Amino acid sequence: MTPTHPVSIPPAPTGETQLGLTRRVRRITRALGEGYPGAHCELNFGTPLELVVAVVLSAQCTDVRVNQTTPALFARYRGAADYAGADRAELEELIRPTGFFRNKATSLIGIGAALVERFDGEVPGRQDDLVTLPGVGRKTANVVLGDAFGVPGITVDTHFGRLVRRWGWTAEEDPVKVEHAIGALLPRKDWTVLSHWVIFHGRRVCHARRPACGACLLAKDCPSFGLGPVEPGLAAPLVKGEEAEHLLALAQQTGLPRTKKPARETVREPAKATAAKKTVSTKSATSTTVVKKVAR
């Protein structure tokens, strides 16, 4: 059955009140909706089974590479029975470009067999059933439920986890705890589209190593502003994807924080330098005292 999430909202890691956090979450989600109105699952599929296969192949692989690989795969294997009876060598060769092809082939053959044996060859529409399939965890199950069956689900991949922690929505690291924490902040009906918005933003703007802070439409509501370049001219080239022009225009309209000092621009002086300054200051004060006494 679909998991239930806690009703109460946990304390915000930013120190905000629950009301303050809730309002900021709403502002961010509105901005994401405006920035990515066409956000969707970027894996190509036509049936629930094809989506399950594509998500399994996407582990440690880009969606682009998976989408280059699946047309031939889907043409060769059209149903669960085809995967269950697949020739391992042939299957491995077809999915080799996605990496870890031996492990993935094992999962796909196992999924096919499990679907044939326990679900009449059809992909089940319940999370409790999906996670019993080989190689299928909560993340895969939520993707399939949300995009193939229309059942709301939160997909906690690396992008999602990174961004919600940067935004101060949660401090949790465990994907299941992240799923529950974020589920408590938003209406259930918004879970699937939120996942798409966040993943789109993580791939296009809020990169892991160098986020485009100075060209981000969420800058004013992001407590991590300053992790990347804050100057618009340096940040703009970091924005990726077909939406880049649209995102840059929105960021320009929104503007940057005025009172918050960028984290990366905060420079702490070394202890030795600080001590030296104190010594000089003391000497100056002593000299001033001596001068005054001489003057008298």
C-alpha positions in Angstrom: 0.0 0.0 0.0 1.1 3.6 -0.5 3.1 4.8 2.6 1.6 7.4 4.9 3.6 10.3 6.1 3.7 12.1 9.4 1.1 14.8 9.8 3.3 17.1 11.9 6.1 19.1 10.3 9.5 18.5 11.9 11.5 21.5 13.2 13.3 23.3 10.3 17.1 22.9 10.3 17.3 26.7 9.5 15.7 27.6 12.8 12.5 28.9 11.2 9.1 28.5 12.8 6.9 25.9 11.1 4.8 28.7 9.7 7.9 30.4 8.3 9.1 27.2 6.7 5.7 26.4 5.3 5.5 29.8 3.7 9.0 29.5 2.2 8.3 26.1 0.9 5.2 27.5 -0.9 7.2 30.3 -2.4 9.8 27.9 -3.7 7.3 25.5 -5.2 5.5 28.3 -6.9 8.7 29.5 -8.4 9.7 26.0 -9.5 6.3 25.6 -11.2 6.8 28.8 -13.1 10.4 27.8 -14.0 9.6 24.3 -15.1 6.0 24.2 -16.3 6.7 21.2 -18.5 8.7 19.1 -16.0 8.3 15.4 -16.5 10.0 12.1 -16.2 13.0 12.3 -18.6 13.1 8.6 -19.2 11.3 7.6 -22.4 8.7 4.8 -21.9 5.3 3.6 -23.2 4.2 1.1 -20.6 4.7 0.6 -16.9 7.1 -2.3 -17.7 9.2 -0.1 -19.9 9.4 2.5 -17.2 10.5 -0.1 -14.6 13.2 -1.3 -17.0 14.3 2.2 -17.8 14.6 3.2 -14.1 16.6 0.0 -13.4 19.0 0.9 -16.2 19.3 4.5 -15.0 21.3 3.5 -11.9 24.8 5.1 -12.2 23.8 6.2 -15.7 22.4 9.3 -17.3 18.8 9.4 -18.6 20.2 10.5 -22.0 22.3 7.3 -22.3 19.3 5.2 -21.1 17.1 6.8 -23.7 19.7 5.9 -26.4 19.7 2.3 -25.3 16.1 1.5 -24.7 14.6 1.7 -28.2 16.4 -1.5 -29.4 15.8 -3.1 -26.0 12.0 -2.4 -26.0 11.7 -3.6 -29.5 13.3 -6.9 -28.6 11.6 -7.5 -25.2 8.0 -6.5 -25.2 6.6 -8.2 -22.2 7.6 -9.7 -18.8 7.8 -13.2 -20.3 10.4 -11.9 -22.8 12.7 -10.7 -20.0 12.1 -13.9 -18.0 13.2 -16.0 -20.9 15.9 -13.7 -22.2 19.3 -15.0 -23.4 21.6 -13.4 -20.8 24.5 -12.7 -23.2 22.2 -11.0 -25.7 20.5 -8.9 -23.0 23.8 -7.9 -21.5 25.1 -6.8 -24.9 22.0 -4.6 -25.5 22.3 -2.8 -22.1 26.1 -2.7 -21.9 26.2 1.1 -22.7 24.4 1.8 -19.4 27.1 0.3 -17.2 27.0 -2.5 -14.6 25.2 -4.5 -17.3 25.7 -7.8 -15.7 23.9 -6.8 -12.4 21.2 -5.0 -14.4 20.6 -8.0 -16.6 20.2 -10.1 -13.5 17.6 -7.7 -12.2 15.7 -7.5 -15.5 15.5 -11.3 -15.9 14.4 -11.6 -12.2 11.8 -8.9 -12.6 10.4 -10.6 -15.7 10.2 -13.9 -13.9 8.6 -12.4 -10.7 6.0 -10.6 -12.8 5.1 -13.8 -14.7 5.0 -15.9 -11.5 3.2 -13.6 -9.1 1.4 -10.8 -11.1 0.2 -12.4 -14.3 2.9 -10.7 -16.3 1.7 -7.2 -15.3 3.5 -4.5 -13.3 1.6 -4.0 -10.0 0.3 -0.6 -9.0 1.1 -0.8 -5.3 4.4 0.1 -3.6 4.3 -2.9 -1.3 4.2 -5.2 -4.4 6.7 -3.2 -6.5 9.5 -3.3 -3.9 9.4 -7.1 -3.9 10.7 -7.1 -7.4 14.4 -7.7 -7.9 16.4 -4.4 -8.2 13.3 -2.3 -7.3 13.5 0.0 -4.3 11.3 2.8 -3.0 12.7 5.3 -5.4 12.0 3.1 -8.5 8.6 2.3 -7.0 7.7 5.9 -6.5 8.7 6.8 -10.1 6.6 4.0 -11.5 3.6 4.8 -9.3 3.7 8.5 -10.1 4.4 8.4 -13.8 2.8 5.2 -14.9 -0.1 4.9 -12.6 -0.8 8.5 -11.5 -0.3 7.6 -7.8 1.5 10.5 -6.0 5.0 9.7 -4.9 8.2 11.5 -3.9 11.3 10.4 -5.8 14.3 10.9 -3.6 17.3 10.6 -5.9 20.7 12.4 -5.5 19.4 15.6 -6.9 16.3 15.7 -4.8 18.1 14.9 -1.5 20.8 17.5 -2.2 18.4 20.3 -3.0 15.9 19.9 -0.2 18.9 19.9 2.3 20.3 23.0 0.7 16.9 24.7 1.0 16.8 23.8 4.6 13.6 21.7 4.2 15.2 18.8 6.1 18.5 17.8 7.5 17.8 14.1 7.0 20.2 12.0 4.9 18.3 8.8 4.7 16.1 8.7 1.6 13.1 7.2 3.4 13.3 9.9 6.1 13.7 12.6 3.5 10.6 11.3 1.7 8.6 11.4 4.9 9.9 14.8 5.9 9.1 16.4 2.6 5.8 14.6 2.3 4.7 16.4 5.5 5.4 19.8 4.0 3.3 19.5 0.9 -0.2 18.2 -0.2 0.0 14.6 -1.4 -1.4 15.6 -4.8 1.8 17.6 -5.4 4.4 14.9 -4.6 5.0 13.7 -8.1 5.3 17.0 -9.8 7.4 18.3 -7.0 9.9 15.5 -7.6 10.1 16.5 -11.3 10.5 20.2 -10.5 13.3 19.5 -8.0 15.2 17.1 -10.2 14.9 19.5 -13.2 16.3 22.3 -11.0 19.1 20.1 -9.8 20.2 19.1 -13.3 19.9 22.6 -14.8 20.8 25.1 -12.0 21.6 23.8 -8.6 24.5 21.5 -9.6 26.4 19.4 -7.0 29.8 21.0 -7.4 29.1 24.5 -8.7 25.5 25.7 -8.4 24.5 28.8 -10.4 23.5 30.8 -7.3 23.8 34.2 -9.1 21.4 33.1 -11.8 18.9 31.2 -9.7 15.2 32.1 -9.5 15.2 30.7 -5.9 18.1 32.8 -4.6 16.1 35.0 -2.2 14.6 32.0 -0.5 17.7 29.8 -0.4 19.7 29.6 2.8 22.6 28.1 0.9 22.9 31.1 -1.5 26.6 31.6 -2.1 27.7 28.0 -2.5 28.3 28.8 -6.1 29.2 32.0 -8.0 26.9 34.8 -6.9 27.8 37.2 -9.7 25.1 36.8 -12.5 27.8 37.0 -15.2 29.7 34.1 -13.8 26.6 32.1 -12.8 24.6 32.4 -16.1 26.9 30.1 -18.2 26.3 27.4 -15.6 22.6 27.2 -16.3 21.9 24.2 -18.5 19.0 22.8 -20.6 16.5 24.1 -23.1 14.9 26.2 -20.4 18.1 28.2 -19.8 16.8 31.5 -21.4 13.5 31.3 -19.6 15.2 30.5 -16.2 17.7 33.4 -16.6 14.8 35.8 -17.4 13.0 34.7 -14.2 16.1 35.0 -12.1 16.7 38.5 -13.3 13.1 39.4 -12.4 13.4 37.9 -9.0 16.7 39.4 -8.2 19.3 38.4 -5.6 19.3 38.7 -1.8 20.2 42.2 -0.6 21.0 41.7 3.1 22.3 38.2 3.1 26.1 38.0 2.6 27.1 35.2 0.2 28.6 32.2 2.1 31.5 31.8 -0.2 32.5 35.5 0.1 32.8 35.3 3.9 36.6 35.3 4.7 37.8 34.4 8.1 41.3 35.7 9.0 43.9 33.2 10.2 44.5 33.1 14.0 48.1 34.4 13.6 47.0 37.4 11.6 44.3 38.2 14.2 46.9 37.9 17.0 49.3 40.2 15.1 46.7 42.8 14.7 46.0 42.7 18.4 49.7 43.2 19.2 50.0 46.1 16.9 46.8 47.7 18.4 48.3 47.3 21.9 51.6 48.8 20.9 49.8 51.8 19.3 47.8 52.3 22.4 51.0 52.2 24.5 52.7 54.7 22.2 49.7 57.0 22.4 49.9 56.9 26.2 53.6 57.7 26.2 53.1 60.7 23.8 50.4 62.1 26.0 52.6 61.8 29.1 55.5 63.6 27.3 53.2 66.3 26.2 52.1 66.9 29.7 
